[in-house]
C-alpha cells in the first residue's frame, strides 16, 4: 500500500481518515487544535526519562561547564 493510500483513525475522535485529507492524521482542524491543547496543557507526557547524555545536552539536562572565577579579590 502506498503512503498516499494510508488509512488511520483520528487520534482525537477516532474517525477514519485517509492520507489525502487536508488535516491528516486528524479528521478536522478542530481535532488538531484539541490535540495541540492537550500537549500545551501537559496532558500528554513522555512516559520514561531520557538517560542519553547526548540527547540531554540540547535541553539543558546535560553536564554543565564549570564557571570561571576571577582571582581579583
N, C-alpha and C positions, 0 to 999 in steps of 0.2 A: 504494500500500500504506500503510495507517495505521501510526502508530508502535507501536501495540499488536501489530501483526502482524509486527513486525520479527524476522528470524531471523539470528543471528550464531553464531560459534563461540567457545567459552570461550577466553579468551586464555592460560590455563594448560595445559589438556589437549586443547583443540581439539574438544570435544564440541559438537554442535549445541544451541543454546539459543534459546528464544523470549522475547520481551519480557514475557510473562505470568508467567514463572518468578520465584520469590521472590528468587533471588540474581543475577538478570540484571545485568550481562552474563556473570557466571560461572555455571557449572553447579551449584556447591555452595559451602557455606561453607568447606570445605577448600581449594578452588581460590582463593577470595577471600583467605584467610589466607596461602596460599603467595605470591600476588601482593603482598600487603602486606609480607610478609617480604623480598621482593626489593627493594621500594622502600626499606625501612628499612635494609637492609644496603648499599645503594648499588649494587646490581647493575644498576638502571636509571638512566640519566643522560640529561640533555638534551644533545643532540649538538653544539650550537653555542652560543657565548657570547651573552649578551644585550647589545646595544650601545645600546639605547634608554635614555637617561638617566632619563626619567620612570619607566620600569619598575624601574630600579635604586634609585630613591630610597627605596622602602619596604623594601628588604632590606639597606640599609647600603652599597650599592655606588656610590651617587651622590656628588656633591661634598659635602665636609664643611664646615660653617661654621667660620670661624676662631675660635679660642679667644680670649677676652678676658683680658688680663693686668692685674693691679692694679699701679699705679705707686707702691706704698707702701714701697719698699725703703729 
